[in-house]
């Protein structure tokens, strides 16, 4: 089971203390101490140099590795007592209070956050008063994220009402969550008990969510490599041809494609592959007069019918 976001944050905070006390530690020894693979450790080490004690980009952790040993070059610089500017203290307090209200947050984590917030308020002085006049309201995705993160941590099954844009319908299903990740939007990868297959769910399309008492037991599957993006068409996926005018050239920038041929009017003829061709109907509606689906014919006809139905609804 992949670690959730909170567990990974805890590990990385512990890793900083561990490395400070062990200059030149061996990668294999550190990975063994934390119960993770060397690849997971290297991934954490890639993130740590982007962390530090200043919101303004200074005092970052200067940590690197040669693949065998890990070196922290400025532990004394970042060990000095932290001094926050008024705007930094205000931002921290507002964020901490907002996170403490998230549904699904474990009670022990909420209590620890509130204790830390109280200490920060005492140290911030007048800035604390200013922060009390500000508040943050999370989009609905924030509550969904907290529930999914909790379900992963506690290895519990989830019930969802989920909107599928390809079919333009809400479905109800039970899923065993595997991991959270972000590629533009935030997603949950899970084993869907409705389809008995791995599925990816965009959190802002979850209309309703409940954590069930059932134990989550997704099968052992290899996690997808998302370094090339969420959508990675295969050679076996159906081919779709879209023609766009000058105003629709952006399609070639946002959709992975096999070919993009220039047209005389300044547009493009784009050939792409997708496991769900029906999902491109929405693209055709969005393009309007700036583009059309050329092939396959049944998809072109479907997009034309959808456009006619939308126009009729407006005329009605």
C-alpha positions in Angstrom: 0.0 0.0 0.0 1.4 3.4 -1.0 2.0 5.9 1.8 -0.5 8.7 2.0 0.4 12.4 2.0 0.4 12.8 5.8 2.6 9.7 6.4 5.1 10.9 3.8 5.3 14.3 5.4 5.9 12.8 8.8 8.7 10.6 7.3 10.4 13.6 5.6 10.3 15.6 8.8 12.0 12.7 10.6 14.4 12.3 7.8 15.7 15.9 8.3 16.5 15.1 11.9 18.0 11.7 11.0 20.4 13.2 8.4 21.5 16.1 10.6 22.8 13.5 13.2 24.4 11.3 10.5 26.5 13.2 8.1 27.4 11.2 5.0 24.9 8.5 5.8 24.6 5.7 3.2 21.5 5.6 1.1 20.9 1.9 1.7 21.2 2.3 5.5 18.8 5.3 5.6 16.2 3.5 3.4 16.5 0.4 5.7 16.0 2.6 8.8 12.8 4.1 7.4 11.4 0.9 5.9 11.3 2.3 2.4 13.0 1.4 -0.9 16.0 3.3 -2.1 14.0 4.8 -5.0 11.4 6.1 -2.5 14.2 7.7 -0.4 15.8 9.3 -3.5 12.3 10.7 -4.4 12.2 12.3 -0.9 15.7 13.7 -1.3 14.6 15.3 -4.5 11.9 17.2 -2.6 13.9 18.3 0.5 16.1 20.9 -1.3 12.8 22.7 -2.1 12.1 23.0 1.7 13.5 25.5 4.1 12.8 28.1 6.7 11.8 31.0 4.5 8.7 31.6 2.4 10.8 33.9 0.2 13.1 31.3 -1.2 16.1 31.6 1.1 17.6 29.2 3.6 16.7 26.1 1.7 18.0 22.7 2.7 21.2 22.0 0.7 21.0 18.2 0.6 22.3 16.0 -2.2 23.4 12.5 -2.8 25.9 10.7 -5.2 23.7 7.6 -5.1 25.7 6.0 -2.3 25.9 8.6 0.4 23.8 11.6 1.5 25.3 15.0 2.3 23.7 18.0 4.0 25.9 21.0 3.4 24.2 23.7 5.5 22.6 22.1 8.6 23.9 24.9 10.9 22.4 27.6 8.7 18.9 26.3 8.9 19.1 25.3 12.6 19.0 29.0 13.7 15.8 30.0 15.5 13.0 30.8 13.0 12.0 34.4 12.8 8.7 35.0 10.9 7.8 38.3 9.3 4.2 39.5 10.1 2.9 38.4 6.7 4.5 35.0 7.1 2.9 34.5 10.6 -0.5 35.6 9.3 -0.3 33.2 6.3 0.7 30.3 8.6 -2.1 31.0 11.2 -4.8 31.3 8.5 -3.7 28.1 6.8 -3.4 26.2 10.1 -6.9 27.2 11.2 -8.3 26.2 7.9 -6.7 22.8 7.8 -7.9 22.1 11.3 -11.5 22.3 10.1 -11.1 19.7 7.3 -13.4 16.7 7.7 -11.7 13.4 7.8 -8.6 14.7 9.6 -7.5 12.3 12.3 -8.3 13.7 15.7 -4.7 13.3 17.0 -3.5 15.3 14.0 -6.1 18.0 14.6 -5.2 18.3 18.3 -1.5 18.5 17.4 -2.2 21.2 14.8 -4.3 23.2 17.3 -1.5 23.0 19.9 1.0 24.3 17.4 -1.4 27.0 16.3 -1.7 28.2 19.9 2.0 28.4 20.3 2.4 30.3 17.0 -0.4 32.8 18.1 1.5 33.5 21.3 4.7 34.1 19.5 3.2 36.2 16.7 1.7 38.9 18.9 -0.1 41.5 16.9 0.0 39.5 13.7 -2.2 36.9 15.4 -4.9 39.5 15.8 -4.8 40.3 12.1 -5.0 36.7 11.1 -8.2 36.2 13.2 -10.0 38.5 10.8 -9.2 36.3 7.8 -10.6 32.9 6.9 -10.3 30.4 4.1 -13.1 28.3 2.7 -12.0 25.1 0.9 -13.6 23.9 -2.3 -15.6 20.6 -1.9 -12.5 18.8 -3.2 -10.7 19.5 0.2 -13.1 17.4 2.2 -13.0 14.6 -0.4 -9.2 14.7 -0.2 -9.2 14.4 3.6 -11.6 11.4 3.5 -9.6 9.6 0.8 -6.3 10.3 2.7 -7.9 8.9 5.9 -9.3 5.8 4.1 -5.8 5.1 2.7 -4.2 5.5 6.1 -6.8 3.3 7.9 -7.1 0.8 4.9 -10.9 1.2 4.6 -13.2 1.0 1.6 -15.0 4.1 0.2 -18.4 4.6 -1.3 -18.7 7.2 -4.0 -21.2 9.0 -6.2 -19.0 9.9 -9.1 -19.7 12.0 -12.2 -18.4 10.5 -15.5 -18.1 13.2 -18.1 -17.7 10.6 -20.9 -21.2 9.2 -20.2 -22.6 12.4 -18.6 -24.0 10.5 -15.6 -23.6 9.9 -11.9 -22.7 6.4 -10.8 -22.5 4.8 -7.3 -19.6 2.5 -6.6 -17.4 1.1 -3.8 -13.6 1.4 -4.2 -10.5 0.3 -2.4 -8.2 3.4 -2.5 -4.6 2.9 -3.4 -3.0 6.4 -3.6 -3.6 10.1 -4.1 -1.6 12.0 -6.8 -1.8 15.3 -8.6 -1.3 15.9 -12.4 -3.0 19.2 -13.0 -5.9 18.1 -10.9 -5.9 15.9 -7.8 -6.8 12.2 -8.4 -7.4 9.0 -6.5 -6.1 5.7 -7.9 -8.3 2.9 -6.6 -9.5 -0.7 -7.2 -13.2 -0.3 -8.3 -15.4 -3.0 -7.1 -18.1 -2.1 -9.7 -15.8 -2.8 -12.7 -13.3 -5.1 -10.8 -10.4 -3.1 -12.3 -8.1 -0.3 -11.5 -9.7 3.1 -12.1 -8.6 6.8 -11.6 -11.1 9.3 -10.1 -10.8 13.1 -10.2 -11.6 14.4 -6.8 -13.6 17.4 -8.0 -16.0 15.0 -9.8 -16.8 13.2 -6.6 -20.4 14.3 -5.7 -20.6 12.4 -2.4 -18.2 10.2 -0.4 -18.4 7.9 2.7 -15.8 5.9 4.5 -17.1 2.4 5.1 -16.2 0.0 7.8 -15.2 -2.7 5.3 -11.4 -3.4 5.1 -9.9 -2.2 1.8 -8.0 -4.9 0.1 -6.9 -3.9 -3.4 -5.0 -6.5 -5.3 -1.2 -6.2 -5.6 -0.7 -4.2 -8.8 2.2 -2.2 -10.2 1.8 1.5 -9.8 1.6 3.4 -13.0 4.5 5.7 -14.0 3.0 9.2 -14.2 6.2 11.0 -15.2 4.8 11.3 -18.8 1.4 12.6 -17.6 -1.9 11.0 -16.7 -3.1 10.3 -20.2 -0.7 7.9 -21.9 -2.3 6.5 -25.1 -1.3 3.1 -26.3 -0.9 1.8 -29.8 -4.0 -0.4 -29.3 -6.3 2.6 -28.5 -8.8 3.7 -31.2 -7.6 6.4 -33.6 -9.5 9.7 -33.8 -8.9 12.5 -36.3 -9.8 16.1 -35.4 -9.5 19.1 -37.7 -9.2 22.5 -36.1 -9.0 26.0 -37.4 -6.5 28.7 -36.2 -8.5 29.2 -33.1 -8.3 25.5 -32.1 -4.6 25.0 -32.5 -4.3 24.8 -28.7 -5.7 21.2 -28.9 -2.3 20.0 -30.2 -0.7 21.5 -27.1 -3.0 19.9 -24.6 -3.7 16.5 -26.1 -1.0 13.8 -26.7 -1.2 13.0 -30.4 0.5 11.0 -33.1 0.5 13.6 -35.9 -0.4 17.3 -36.4 -0.5 18.3 -40.1 -0.8 21.9 -41.2 -3.9 22.9 -43.1 -4.1 25.6 -45.8 -6.3 27.8 -43.6 -3.8 27.9 -40.7 -5.5 25.1 -38.8 -4.3 21.5 -38.0 -5.4 18.0 -38.8 -4.6 16.2 -35.5 -4.5 12.4 -35.2 -4.6 11.0 -31.7 -5.4 7.8 -29.8 -7.7 7.5 -26.8 -9.1 4.6 -24.8 -12.4 6.5 -24.5 -13.2 8.2 -27.9 -16.7 9.2 -26.6 -15.0 11.6 -24.2 -13.9 13.7 -27.2 -17.6 14.8 -27.8 -17.1 17.4 -25.1 -14.0 18.7 -26.9 -16.0 19.0 -30.1 -18.7 21.0 -28.3 -16.1 23.2 -26.7 -14.4 23.9 -30.1 -17.7 25.0 -31.8 -16.9 26.5 -35.2 -13.1 26.2 -34.5 -13.0 22.4 -35.0 -14.8 19.1 -35.8 -14.2 15.4 -35.5 -13.5 13.8 -38.8 -13.1 10.1 -37.9 -14.3 7.7 -36.9 -17.6 8.4 -38.6 -19.8 7.2 -35.7 -18.0 9.5 -33.3 -18.4 12.4 -35.7 -22.1 11.7 -36.0 -22.4 11.4 -32.2 -20.7 14.8 -31.8 -22.9 16.4 -34.4 -26.1 15.0 -32.7 -24.8 16.3 -29.3 -24.3 19.8 -30.8 -27.7 19.7 -32.4 -29.4 18.7 -29.1 -27.5 21.5 -27.2 -28.6 24.1 -29.8 -32.2 22.8 -29.7 -32.2 23.2 -25.9 -31.1 26.8 -26.3 -33.7 27.5 -28.9 -36.4 25.9 -26.7 
